[in-house]
Amino acid sequence: MRFKLFGLLVFMLALSVAYLGCSDNATEPELTEGDYNDPNYETARATADSIVVAFFQEADEASGFIGFDGSAPMSPAAESLLITFDELTCWWHIYLGADTTNASMIFVDSIKFQDAEGCQMFPDSLTTTSIEYRAYLDIDLISDSLTIVANANENLLLEGIQEDTCVINATAASNAELALGLYEAAYDYSGALDDIKFLTLELMYEEEPRPVAGTMILNLIIYGAGQQGSGSWNWSVIITFNEGGYHARAESGENYWEWDFTYVA
C-alpha cells in the first residue's frame, strides 16, 4: 500500500513555510476578478494543479488493485507492519505504529472489495465491481528545535468497474502545525470528489487516466509567521472536468481567478 498521505502533509507544510511573509491583497468590497500576477493566485493555481495530478495518480493506483486477481492485495514491507482481513466487514487493514521519546506516528491503510454478490476477499478483474479505500495518519514530533503535529484522512469509493464508465467519489482532510525556531506555519485542507467519471478501460490500462466529467472541490487555509511578519490566507477552488481537460475557479477573500487546463494528447 501507499504512504501518500505523508507526502501530502510534507507538501502542505512546505507550502505553508513558503507562504511566510505573503499577505492577502483582496480588498475589494465585492467579489471581483483578481490580479493574475498576484503570488496568492500563483500559489493557489500551482497547489490545485498539483492536487489534480496527485488525484490522477491515486485513481490509477486504486484501479491497479484488481491486478491482484485471486491473491491478497497487501504484503508486509517491514516486520513492524500488521496486516489483517476482517471477514465480517470485508476490510483489509494495514497498521504501522511507532512511538519514541519525542515522536509518535500511527498509520492505518484499509481497502475493501465487492462483487455482484457483496463482500469479496480477493479482487478479480472479471468480477470486482467496486473498491473502497480509507487511510488515516497521525504524526507528533516534539523536540527543542522542531515541533510538528499533523493528521490526515482519506476516503475513496470507486464503482462501476465492470461497466464502460466508472465513478469515483471521495473526501480528504488534513491539518498540520509546524514550529521551527522563530518560524511558525499551519494549514487546514479539505477536499471532495463528486461523481468523477472515467472511461473504465482508460482507468485500468492507461498510465495517466483522465476524468471526462465530475467536480473536485478544494479548500485550504494557510497561516505563517516569521521574522518578516505574519499572515493568513483562505482559498477555495472548484474544478470541473470535461473530456478535453478542466476548468478551475479559485476564490480568496473578495477576489476570484479562473483558468483552463487542456489535456495533452
C-alpha positions in Angstrom: 0.0 0.0 0.0 0.9 3.6 -0.3 2.1 6.3 2.2 0.6 9.1 0.1 -0.9 10.9 3.0 2.5 11.6 4.4 3.6 13.1 1.1 0.6 15.4 1.2 1.4 16.6 4.7 5.0 17.3 3.7 3.8 19.2 0.6 1.4 21.3 2.5 3.9 22.2 5.3 6.4 23.2 2.6 3.7 25.4 1.1 2.9 27.0 4.5 6.6 27.8 5.1 6.9 29.2 1.6 3.9 31.4 2.3 5.7 33.2 5.2 5.7 36.9 4.6 3.0 36.9 2.0 -0.2 38.8 2.5 -3.7 38.7 1.2 -4.4 41.7 -1.0 -8.1 41.0 -1.5 -9.6 44.4 -0.5 -12.5 45.0 -2.9 -15.9 45.2 -1.2 -17.4 42.8 -3.8 -16.2 39.6 -5.4 -14.1 40.8 -8.4 -11.6 39.3 -10.7 -8.2 39.2 -9.1 -4.7 40.1 -10.4 -3.3 37.2 -12.3 0.2 38.3 -11.3 -0.7 38.1 -7.6 1.5 35.5 -5.9 -1.6 34.3 -4.0 -3.2 33.3 -7.3 0.1 31.7 -8.5 0.2 29.6 -5.3 -3.4 28.6 -5.5 -3.1 27.5 -9.1 0.1 25.6 -8.5 -1.4 23.9 -5.5 -4.6 23.0 -7.2 -2.9 21.7 -10.3 -0.6 19.6 -8.1 -3.5 18.1 -6.2 -5.2 17.2 -9.5 -2.1 15.4 -10.7 -1.9 13.5 -7.4 -5.5 12.6 -7.8 -4.9 11.1 -11.3 -2.1 9.0 -9.8 -4.3 7.9 -6.9 -7.1 6.9 -9.3 -4.6 4.9 -11.3 -3.3 3.1 -8.3 -6.8 2.4 -7.0 -7.7 0.7 -10.3 -4.4 -1.3 -10.1 -5.6 -3.3 -7.1 -7.6 -5.6 -9.3 -4.3 -6.8 -10.8 -4.1 -8.9 -7.6 -6.5 -11.4 -9.1 -7.1 -14.2 -6.6 -4.5 -13.0 -4.1 -4.1 -10.7 -1.1 -3.7 -7.0 -2.1 -1.3 -6.3 0.7 2.1 -7.7 1.7 4.3 -6.7 4.6 7.1 -4.3 3.7 8.6 -4.4 7.2 8.3 -6.5 10.4 6.6 -3.6 12.1 3.5 -3.8 9.8 0.4 -5.6 10.9 -1.9 -6.8 8.1 -5.3 -8.3 8.8 -8.5 -9.2 7.0 -11.9 -8.8 8.7 -14.3 -11.4 7.4 -17.3 -9.6 8.9 -16.7 -6.2 7.3 -14.6 -7.3 4.3 -11.9 -4.8 5.0 -8.2 -5.4 4.6 -6.2 -3.4 7.1 -2.5 -2.5 7.3 -1.3 -0.8 10.5 2.0 0.8 11.3 2.8 2.4 14.6 5.9 3.9 16.1 6.4 5.6 19.5 9.7 7.2 20.7 10.6 9.7 23.4 10.0 12.8 21.1 7.8 11.4 18.4 4.9 9.1 17.6 3.2 8.0 14.4 0.1 6.0 13.6 -0.8 5.0 10.0 -3.8 2.8 9.1 -4.4 1.9 5.4 -7.6 0.0 4.5 -9.2 -1.4 1.4 -12.4 -3.3 0.6 -13.6 -5.1 -2.5 -17.1 -6.1 -3.6 -18.6 -8.1 -6.5 -22.2 -8.5 -7.6 -22.8 -10.8 -4.5 -21.3 -8.4 -2.0 -18.2 -8.9 0.1 -15.1 -10.2 -1.8 -11.9 -11.2 -0.1 -9.7 -11.1 -3.2 -10.0 -8.7 -6.1 -10.8 -10.2 -9.5 -10.6 -8.2 -12.8 -13.6 -10.1 -14.1 -15.9 -9.8 -11.2 -14.9 -6.9 -8.8 -17.5 -4.1 -9.1 -16.2 -1.6 -6.5 -13.1 -0.7 -4.5 -13.3 1.3 -1.3 -10.2 2.8 0.2 -9.6 4.6 3.6 -6.4 5.9 5.2 -5.5 7.7 8.4 -2.3 9.2 9.5 -1.3 10.9 12.8 2.1 12.4 13.5 3.5 14.1 16.6 7.1 15.2 16.7 8.3 17.5 19.5 11.9 18.5 20.2 13.8 21.5 21.5 14.1 22.9 17.9 11.2 21.4 15.9 7.5 20.7 16.5 5.2 19.0 14.0 1.7 18.0 14.9 -0.4 16.7 11.9 -3.1 14.3 11.0 -4.9 13.3 7.7 -7.6 11.0 6.5 -8.9 9.9 3.1 -12.0 8.0 1.9 -12.4 6.9 -1.7 -15.0 4.8 -3.4 -14.5 3.5 -7.0 -17.7 2.0 -8.5 -18.7 0.6 -11.9 -15.5 -1.3 -12.7 -17.3 -3.8 -14.9 -19.1 -1.0 -16.8 -17.9 1.2 -19.7 -17.8 4.2 -17.3 -16.7 4.1 -13.7 -17.2 6.7 -11.0 -15.1 7.9 -8.1 -16.5 9.8 -5.0 -14.1 10.8 -2.2 -13.3 13.1 0.7 -10.0 14.0 2.2 -8.9 16.3 5.0 -5.6 17.1 6.7 -4.1 19.7 9.0 -0.7 20.4 10.5 1.2 22.8 12.7 4.9 23.4 12.4 7.3 25.4 14.6 10.9 25.8 13.7 12.9 28.3 15.6 11.3 31.7 15.0 9.1 30.4 12.3 5.6 29.0 12.6 3.3 27.6 9.9 0.0 25.9 9.8 -2.6 24.7 7.3 -6.0 23.2 7.2 -7.0 21.3 4.0 -10.2 19.6 2.9 -11.3 18.3 -0.5 -14.1 16.3 -2.1 -14.6 14.5 -5.4 -18.2 14.5 -6.7 -19.1 11.9 -9.4 -15.7 11.9 -11.1 -16.2 9.8 -14.2 -13.5 7.8 -16.1 -13.7 5.6 -19.1 -13.1 2.3 -17.4 -10.6 0.8 -19.9 -8.6 4.0 -19.8 -8.6 4.0 -16.0 -7.5 0.4 -15.9 -4.8 0.4 -18.6 -3.6 4.0 -19.2 -0.6 5.3 -17.2 -2.3 8.7 -16.9 -6.0 8.2 -16.8 -8.1 11.4 -17.1 -11.6 12.0 -16.0 -14.3 13.0 -18.5 -16.8 14.6 -16.1 -17.3 15.5 -12.4 -16.3 18.1 -9.9 -13.4 18.5 -7.4 -13.7 20.9 -4.6 -10.6 22.1 -2.6 -10.4 24.3 0.5 -7.2 25.5 2.1 -6.3 27.8 5.0 -2.7 28.7 5.4 -1.0 30.6 8.3 2.6 31.7 8.5 4.7 33.8 10.9 8.3 34.6 11.0 10.8 37.5 11.0 9.1 39.2 8.1 5.7 39.2 9.9 2.7 37.0 9.8 -0.3 36.4 7.7 -3.1 34.1 6.8 -4.8 33.1 3.6 -8.1 31.3 2.8 -9.0 30.0 -0.6 -11.3 27.5 -2.3 -11.1 26.0 -5.7 -13.8 24.3 -7.8 -12.5 22.2 -10.7 -15.0 20.9 -13.3 -13.7 18.1 -15.6 -14.6 17.5 -19.2 -13.4 15.3 -22.0 -10.7 17.7 -23.0 -9.4 19.0 -19.7 -10.8 21.0 -16.8 -12.0 24.5 -15.8 -11.0 25.9 -12.4 -12.2 28.8 -10.4 -10.3 29.9 -7.3 -11.7 32.3 -4.7 -9.9 34.1 -1.9 -11.3 37.0 0.2 -13.1 39.3 -2.2 -11.4 38.1 -5.4 -11.7 35.2 -7.8 -9.4 33.8 -10.6 -10.3 31.4 -13.4 -8.2 29.2 -15.7 -8.5 26.3 -18.0 -6.2 23.3 -18.4 -6.2 21.2 -21.6 -5.0 17.6 -21.6 -2.0 16.9 -23.8 -2.8 14.2 -26.3 
